């Protein structure tokens, strides 16, 4: 069992940066691939980024590649999403998730946080 709590969301101007954190409870954190997804109003939840259990492999949606960086610190059971050069279209609720299946499919993730709002003003 893994419980996830996101933090770090907020309001930022276009071009700005935010760092999201996701703290996990449970001793099996290091066994899971960790992902970030987002959902904007009226849209489906979409994949943003993921990191392998070791942190050695990372994956990104094309829309955030080169602007966002995912990382994890297993000793602190925490995963981060550094978001730079933010755009108004990045506005969404961002969710942290833990899973062991396919990287970009939300259905392959077993545990989810409650989400944190990110709003980018133009």
N, C-alpha and C positions, 0 to 999 in steps of 0.2 A: 504494500500500500504506500502510495506517495501522495502527499498533500502539497499543493503549490500556491504560493502567494506572490503576486506581481506588485511592483511599485515603480515609481519614477515617471509616470505619465504626467501630462500637464499641457499647458498652452504655450506655444512657441511661435515666433514669426518665421515665415518662409526663409530658408537659408540657415536656420538655427540648428541646434543639436539637442538631443536628449539621450539619456542612458536609462534603459529599462533594466530592472533586476527581477529575478524570479527565485525566491528562496524555497527550497524543498525540504520537507521533513521525511524521515524514514531512512533506514540504513542502506537501501538499495539504489540510491540516486545514481551512483556511478555505473549501474548496469543499463541505464536507459539512454536512448537517443533523446535529445531535448530539442523542441521546436518552438518557434514563435509563429502565430497566425494572427490575422487581423480581420475585423469585420466592420465595414462602413454601413451607415444607415441605408436600408433597402438593398443591400448587396449580400452575396453569400460570403461565408468565411473563406479566406484565402491564405495559402501558405506564404510565409515571409522568409524564414530562414531556419536552418537546423544544424545541429552539431552532433557528431558521433559521441559514443560513451567516453572515449579517451580524449576528445577534443581535437583529434588529429585530422578529422575531415569535416568540412563545412559545406553547406549548400544554401543557395540563395535564389529567390525569385528574380527574374530578369528585371523587374521594376525597381528593385532595391540594390542590385549588384553594383558595387563600387561606392555605395553611400552608407550601407549598413554593415555592421560587423557583429557576428555572434561569437560568444566565447563562454567557457564554463570553468568553474573552479571547484573541482570535486571535493576538496578538503573542506570547503564551506557549503557544499551542496547548493550552489548558486549558479545560475546561468544569466548572462547579460546580453543585451542587444544595444549596441552603440549605434545611434541614428544621427547621421550628419547630412547636411544639405537638404533639410526637410522641405517637402513640398505640400501644398494644400491637399493634394490627392493622397497623402499619407495619413490624413485624418481618419481615425478609426478607433475601435476598442481593440487593444492588443492582448492576446492570450498566450500564456505559456503552456506547454504540453509535454508530457513524457510518454514515450512509446518504444516499441521494439520492432515495429514493422516498417513498411515503406515510408520513405522520408517525407514526401510532400502531400500525403493523403491524410486529411484530418481524421478519417475513420480508423486509421492505423495507430492512433494515439489513445492511450488508456486513461490518462489522468490529465485534468485541466485545472487551471487557475480560474479565478473569478473575473479576470480582465482588468485592464487599466486604460483609461481614456487618454488618447493623444489627439490634440487639436492643433493644427498648423494654420495660422492666419496668413492671408496674402497681403 
